[in-house]
Amino acid sequence: MPSRLEELCVQKGLKMTDQRRVISRVLSEATDHPDVEEVHRRASAIDPRISIATVYRTMRLFEEAHVIDRLDFGDGRARYEKTRTDHHHHLIDVETGEVVEFASEEMERLKEAIARELGYDLIGHRLELYGVARSRRQEPQGDS
């Protein structure tokens, strides 16, 4: 059964080779935001003939077709997610690299208000927050 991403690719007129189908399946099943190397690792576990070059070319093709989005979380490597219709943001844990997706109506209203206050119509934005989980933060040692 074709993945949702594969269906989108076909709708966009992309030729779907067996290797592209595997890569689209890997991306469709991803619950994280994998980089190219991680996509290659997962895809080659399914089909060992898939090269890293094929993954790079396919990712670029999928990005140009707007079926995946390239994300830059400031760690020096591009990450990817399926293009989504729902609006969301990312909170990146700077210690673990974990990416938490979230949506906030309050934040949406605030961004619109800021743009309006400055005399602009907001046509787009990207927001990433960076943090450290409170549960892992070291408390300063007291001089008791």
C-alpha positions in Angstrom: 0.0 0.0 0.0 1.5 3.4 -1.0 2.5 5.8 1.8 0.7 9.2 2.0 4.0 10.8 0.9 4.2 8.5 -2.1 0.7 9.4 -3.1 1.6 13.1 -2.9 4.7 12.5 -5.1 2.5 10.8 -7.7 0.0 13.7 -7.6 2.9 16.1 -8.2 4.0 14.0 -11.2 7.1 12.5 -9.8 8.2 9.1 -11.1 8.3 6.7 -8.2 11.1 4.2 -8.5 11.4 1.4 -6.0 14.1 3.3 -4.1 12.0 6.5 -4.0 9.1 4.4 -2.6 11.3 3.1 0.2 12.6 6.6 1.0 9.0 8.0 1.0 7.9 5.2 3.3 10.8 5.9 5.7 9.8 9.6 5.8 6.1 8.8 6.1 6.7 6.6 9.1 9.2 9.0 10.8 7.9 10.3 14.1 11.1 12.5 14.5 12.9 14.9 12.1 15.6 12.8 10.6 18.6 14.1 8.7 19.8 12.6 5.4 22.1 10.1 7.1 19.3 8.8 9.3 17.0 8.5 6.4 19.7 6.5 4.6 20.2 4.3 7.6 16.5 3.5 7.8 16.1 3.1 4.0 19.1 0.8 3.6 17.8 -1.4 6.4 14.8 -2.0 4.0 16.8 -2.1 0.8 20.6 -2.3 1.2 21.1 -1.2 -2.5 20.0 2.4 -1.6 23.1 4.6 -1.6 23.6 7.8 0.3 23.8 9.7 -3.0 20.3 8.3 -4.0 18.9 9.5 -0.7 20.5 13.0 -1.1 19.0 13.3 -4.7 15.6 12.0 -3.6 15.4 14.4 -0.6 16.3 17.3 -2.9 13.6 16.2 -5.4 11.0 15.8 -2.7 11.9 19.2 -1.2 11.6 20.8 -4.7 8.2 19.2 -5.1 7.1 20.6 -1.7 6.2 17.2 -0.2 8.8 17.5 2.5 10.2 20.5 4.4 13.8 21.1 5.1 14.4 22.4 8.7 17.5 24.0 10.2 17.7 23.7 14.0 21.1 25.3 14.2 23.0 22.0 14.7 24.7 22.1 11.3 22.6 19.4 9.7 19.3 19.7 7.7 16.4 17.8 9.2 13.2 16.9 7.3 9.6 16.4 7.9 6.6 15.7 5.7 5.0 19.0 4.5 2.0 19.5 6.7 -1.2 21.5 6.4 -1.5 22.2 10.1 0.6 25.0 11.4 3.1 24.2 14.2 6.4 25.2 15.7 9.4 23.4 17.1 11.1 23.4 20.5 14.6 21.9 20.3 16.3 20.4 23.3 19.9 21.7 22.9 21.4 18.9 25.0 19.7 15.9 23.3 18.6 17.2 20.0 15.0 16.1 20.7 12.4 18.1 18.7 9.0 18.8 20.3 6.3 20.0 18.0 3.7 22.4 19.4 0.9 24.7 18.3 -0.3 27.8 20.2 -3.3 29.9 19.4 -2.0 32.6 21.8 1.3 32.8 19.9 -0.5 33.0 16.6 -2.6 36.0 17.9 0.6 37.7 19.3 2.5 37.4 16.0 -0.4 38.9 14.1 -0.7 41.7 16.7 3.0 42.5 16.4 2.9 42.6 12.6 -0.2 44.8 12.7 1.3 47.1 15.3 4.4 47.6 13.1 2.2 48.2 10.0 2.6 44.9 8.3 0.4 42.0 7.1 2.1 38.8 8.2 2.6 36.5 5.2 4.8 33.9 6.8 7.1 33.0 9.6 9.2 30.3 11.2 9.6 29.9 14.9 12.0 27.6 16.7 12.5 27.7 20.4 15.7 26.2 22.0 15.8 24.9 25.6 17.0 22.4 28.1 14.6 20.1 29.9 14.1 21.3 33.5 14.4 17.7 34.7 18.1 17.5 33.5 19.2 21.0 34.6 21.9 21.1 37.2 21.0 23.2 40.2 23.9 25.4 41.5 25.6 23.9 44.5 25.3 26.0 47.6 28.1 26.9 50.0 26.5 25.4 53.1 
